[in-house]
Amino acid sequence: MEKPDFCFMQLPAHNVAMSLRKAFSTRGEIYSRQTDERMPFKRPTPEAAKEQGIKLRHAAVALPVFPVHGKWHVGLMKRTEYPGVHSGQISIPGGEVEPDDTDRMDTAMREFEEEMGVDLRQSSLVEGLSERFIPPSRFVVTAFVACLDHEPRWHVDSKEVAAVLTVPMEALLTDDALRPHPIELKPGVTASLPAYEWEGEIIWGATAIILTEFAFAWIDAMKGR
């Protein structure tokens, strides 16, 4: 990926959201394909997983994007340690769809407020990222981008969130940003997988996939501003 001109950073969140919507609406399928090409293997699509008889679960996440000292960042969370497949991992805030949710965006906003203590109802939410199937948890994840005018004041749920990680977009856009890292999948089993690294934290799995697709859209949005 190329490192773009960051004068785009001065635009209000609403304008950023408009540029991203345009990018996703015109080139969304291209970003999805470019992302798959960066991965060592292609995960099953939600449709393929369903055809295989896998009992799917559904979730939605919201990736917050905001300026810090004139440069845009994304906000991620480090999960607490718990008996589950995503224990201790860096992830995008979100969670499972509940019966009372009106749609996937409602799920993303509800979960974001529960985990991060921030109400996104007045922010600009952008859809267009690919739905992604996560085999270990059987989740089909719908991701949104929440464009904010400044970094929120976090009030995290300490039972679910161990820390908040703010990553500058620049760190996702260099040619070597996504590179192989040894990942322990389970005790005694390690694999070399594409991941980002920031402040000593390794960002891999579905989070890295979503960030990669978002980075492709971000570059185009800046070019077309």
N, C-alpha and C positions, 0 to 999 in steps of 0.2 A: 504494500500500500504506500501511497505517496503522502508526504506531510504537507497539508494544505495551508493556505493563507488564513491566519487566525483573526483577521479583521472582522470576520463573521461573528466573533465573540461579542461584539458590541450591540448586536441586534437584540431587541426584546424577545422574551420567551414566545410570545404569540407569533412573531415573525419566523422564529426558528421552527415552530410547529407547522406553520404554513409551508415552509420550504421542505420539511421532511415529508409532509403529506403528498406534496407534488412528486417528490422523488420516489416514494413507495408506490404511488398510483401509476407511474410511468415505467418504473424499472424494478418493481418488487420481485418479480420472478427471476430477474437477472441476479439480484443480490442473493437470493436463496441458492441459486446454482453456483455462484462464485464461492459462497460459504461452504457448500458441500465439497467443492473441489479442494478446499484448504484442509479438509479432514481426511485422516488415513482410511476411514471406512464410512460408508453411508448408513445411517440408522434407518430403520423402516419408517415409512411415512405413517401417519395415523391411520390412513385407509388400509395400508398393507398390514399393519398390526391388527386391525379389526378383522381382516380377512383370515389372519392366522388363528383367530379364535381367542385372542388375548382380551381379557376383560379390562377395558380401558377406564381410567379415572381422568377427571378433567380439572385443570387448574389454570389460573391466570396470574400474571406478574406485571408489575409496573417498574420500568427502569427510569429513575429520576435523573434528569439532566439539568445542570444549573451552573452559573458562572461563579468562580471564586477568583478574586483579584484579577478580573478581566479575562480569564480563560475558563472554558467550559469543562465541567467534570461530570462523571456519572457516579451515582451513589449505590454501593453494594452493601450487603450485610454478611457478617460471618455468623453462621449458625452455632448455637450452643451444642455441646456434646450431649447426645441422647442415643438410645438404642434404635437407630434407623440408618438407612442407606446414605443419607445426605448429612450425617452428623459432622459438625465442625467445618463444613465446606463454605466457600464463598458463594453466595447466591444473590439473585435478584429478589427483592421483597415480593411476596405473593403467597398464594396457597390454593387449597382445593375449593372447587365450586360447591356452594351450599344451596339447598332447595329454595331459600328465600331470595337468592340473588336474581336480579332481573335479567342480567346478561353477563358476559365475560368481563366487560369493563367494570361493571358493578362489583364483581368478585375482586378484581385487581385493586380497586379503590378501597374496598372494605378491608382486605387483607393488609394493604399498605398501612392503613390507619391503625389496625390492630398491632402490627409488628413494629412500625416505625413511629407511631404517634403523630402522624401528619395527615391532614385532610386534603385530598387531591381534588375535591369537587369543584374548586375554583381555578384549577390549573388547566392547561391545554394538554389533553391526552391524544396521542397519535397512534393509530393502528396501522397495520401493514406488514409487520414482521411475520414470518412463516410460523405456522403451528408446528411444534416440535414434539416428537414422541420420545419419552425417556424410559428405556427398557427396565432399569432397576426398580423403578417405582410404578411403572405402568401409566404414568401421567402423560396426557396430551396437554402441552402448555401453550396458552395463548399469551403473547407478550405485547405490552403497550409501552410507549415512551411518554413520560410525564415531563413536559417542558416547564421549568420553574424560573422565575426571575432572580432567585438567590437561593443559597443553600438553606434548607429548612432548619428549624431548631428541632433536633431529634428528641423524641421521648420514647425510647425503645422499650419493648417488652423484654425484660431481662431473662425471662424463661425461654425465649426463642432466639434472641439476638445477643451474641456475645460482644460484637463490635460493629461499628459502621466504617466502611472503607470508601474514601472518596478518591477516585482515580481520574487524573486529567485525560482528556480525549487524546492529547498528544501521545500518551503512553500506549494507546491502542492503534496508532496509525503508522508507526515506523515499520520498515520492511521486516525487521526481526522481532516485532512485538509478539506475534504468535509463533511460538517455537516449541519443539518437543521438550517435555519435562518428565522425569520418572514419577509416576503416580502410583501410590499403593492402593490398589482396588479393594483388597482385603488382606488380612494377615498372611504374609508369605507370598503374596501375588502382586507384582509390580509390572506396570506397562509404561512405555514411552508414548505420551499423548500430547497433542497440541494444547498449549496453555499460555496465559498471560501471567506476568509476575509484577507485583507492586507492593512495596514496603514489606518484602519478605513473605507475602501471601501468594499462593499459587491459585490462579483462577482457571478452572478447567471444566470439562463436562458440558452440560447444557448451557451453563452460564457463559462459557467461552464461545460456544456456537452462536448464541443470541448476540453477544457483544460483537462478534465478527460480522454478522449480517448487518447489525446496526452501524458499524464503522463504514461499511461500503455505502450505505444510504447517507451517512453524515457527509462523506466526501462529495457525493453528487449534490446534496442539498447546498453545500457551501459554494460549489461551482456555479449553481444556478440561482444564487440569491439575488 
